[in-house]
C-alpha cells in the first residue's frame, strides 16, 4: 500500500522559509516521479513542483520559480520542498504525490495519482 506522509508545515512570516518533507513507503520509491501540489483557501489544487526519479529533471509552476526547490533522497525514500521568500499567496495545504514510473512523463500533473494527507503552510504577519 502506498503511503505518503508530509511534515514541516507551519506558520511563517512573509519573506520567511520552510522545508517540507514527505516520507514515502509501500512501493519502489526510486523508480517513480514525485511531486508537490497545494490547495489554497477557496482554490483548486494546483501542482507546484515535479521531480524525475533521479532528480535530474524538475518542473516548477511559474509563481514559485526561483523561490522553491524540489529534491529527493532515494536512500531515505523522502521528498523535500525547500521554500524561500514566502508570500501570502503561498498559504495552502501542501501535498506530496506519487507520479508515474521511470517510463512515464513526470512533467504531466495529471499523471500523479496517489496523495498524502497534507501539511498546512500559513504565511501571515
N, C-alpha and C positions, 0 to 999 in steps of 0.2 A: 504494500500500500504506500502510495506517495504521501509523504508528509513534508510540509514546508512551514517552518516556524520563524517568524520575523521578530526582531528585537531592536532596541536602540532608539526608538522614537521618544519624543518628549516635547517640552515647551522651550522655545528658544526665542531670543530677541531678533529683530531684523538685522541682517548682516552676520548673524551667527552661523555656526556649523554643527552638523550632526553626522554620525556614521551609523547607518543601518546595517544589520546583519540578517542573514537568512540561513538557517540550518536545514539542510535537505537530507532526507533518508527515504529508503524504500525503493530505490532504483539506482542505476549506474550513472551517478551524477555527472561524471566527467565526460560522458558521451552526449550530453544534452545542452541545448541552448537554454539560457536563463534570462530572466528579465525582471525589471521593476515597473510596476504600474501604480497609479494613485487615483483616488477619488476624493475630490474636494466637496465641501458643503454645497448641495444643490447642483452638483455637476455630474456628468457621466464619467465613468472610469476611463482614464487615458494611459497610454503607455508612456514611460519616462525614459527608460534606458534598456537596451537589449545587448546580450553578450553571446558570442560564439563559445563552443565548448572549450577551446584552448585560449580564450580571452584574446584572440588575435583580431577579431572584428567586433567593434562596438558601434552602437547606434544610439543617438540621443534626440529627444524632441527639442525643437529649436529653443524653447524657453529655458532650458537647463544647460545648453551647451556652454562650456567654459566654466561652469559652476559645479556640476555634478560629475562624478566619476564612478563607473561601474567596474567592479573587479570580482575575481573569484579565486578561491583556494581549493583546487580539486583534491588535494590531500586531506582537507578538512571538510569536504562537502559543504562549503559555505560560500554564499554570495554576499557581496558588500555593495553599499551605495554611499559614497562619500559626498556629502552635500555642503557646499560653502555659499557664502553671500546669500543666505536665505531671505526670502521676501514673504510678505503676507500671502501672495498668490501660491506659495508652496505649501500652505496649510492643507493637509489632506490625510486620509488614511493611505498608507503605503503598503503595497502587497508585492511579494515576490511571486514569480510564476515560472513554471517549467514549460519549456518550449519544445520544439521538435528535436529529433536526434541529429547526429552529425550529418545525416543525409538530407536534412530538411533546410528550409530557408529561415534563418534566425531573424531576418530583418522584417518579417511579417508579423505584426502584433496578433493577428487572428490565428496564428499557429500556436499560441500559448493557451494551455487548457487546464492547468492544474494550479491552484492558488492556495496561499496561506491564509491565515486569519487576519493578518494586517497589523501594522503598528502605527499609532497616531503621531503625526508631526504637526505641531501647532506653532505658528510664528506670530508672536504678539509682543507689543511693547508694554 
